[in-house]
Amino acid sequence: MSQFLSTADAARILGVTPAAIRAMERAGRLPAAGRTRGGIRLFRQSDVQRAAKRRTSRRDDRGR
């Protein structure tokens, strides 16, 4: 897997929509690593994996 992920790839991993990924980036909850010349947001795979762990952790906390 590439070190960088597109918005769609990040959304697939986190189980959310691409619009939710863009909102997370605007809110500062998921930092964008940059953009391509065409304007596509790129996210570090490590940042997306960290966000996935936080989401899983929050779900586990709610179930207790």
Residue, then its C-alpha position, 0 to 999 in steps of 0.5 A: m500500500s502507498q504511504f499516501l491515501s486519497t480521500a476515497d481510500a481514507a474514507r474506505i478504511l475509516g468506514v465513512t464517506p469522502a465528505a466526512i473525511r473532508a470535514m475531518e480535515r477541515a476540523g483538524r481531526l485528520p491532517a492532510a499531507g498535501r494535495t496533488r497538482g490536480g487538487i486531490r487531498l492526500f493523507r498519510q497512511s499512518d494518520v488514517q490508521r491512527a484515526a481508525k484506532r481512535r474511532t475503534s477506541r471510542r466505540d469500545d468505550r461507548g459499549r461499556 
